[in-house]
Structures are given as structure tokens and as C-alpha cells.
Amino acid sequence: MIKILAACGAGINSSHQIKSALEEEMKKRGYDVKVDAVVVKDINEEMMSNYDIFAPISKMKFSFDVNIPVVEAGPILYRIPAMADPVFDELESIIKKLDK
């Protein structure tokens, strides 16, 4: 199982939409993923270490180095395939490289 951390400013709406979209699309593509949605301010280095991929709504800076692949997932929210598909493709490419 691939563990993905989705994050947005409030951790209420956008991150949950990203979570649902990622789980649904990756399942269609044959991958076993679990996505957790959180508030950006709650993320710390220890939390991040429990995930394989970080999928924030946009580029984010932390007081620590992010040592897992990052896929900016904001375009998924537009629900336009031309914008969302590249995000899903990038995620799939990373999952293949993880070899889990």
C-alpha cells in the first residue's frame, strides 16, 4: 500500500477533494493507495516520515526538508481532465518508481 499525505490550508475541503480524487483514480489504475487529508500547519517532520508521497494543494515551505516525492495536486480541483490527468500521471510515475 502506498501512503499519500494530502494537505491544504484548512484541511477541510480541498485536501479531502484531493484525497477522494487520488484514491479513486489510482484504484482505477490498479494501485492500492491510502490518502490522509490534513491541515498544513499540523504537518511536521515526524508525520511526513510516515508517508511515501506528499500531495499538497500547492508548493509549500516547511522548516524541515521534505524527503519524499512531492506532487502538487491543486489542478485536480478544477475537475478538468486536461489539468488533472498530468497530476495523476505524475503520481503514477512516482508510484512505479517506489516499487511497492
Secondary structure, 3 states (H helix, E strand, C coil): CEEEEEEECCCCCHHHHHHHHHHHHHHHCCCCEEEEEEEHHHCCHHHHCCCCEEEECCCCCCCCCCCCCECCCHHHHHCCHHHHHHHHHHHHHHHHHHCC
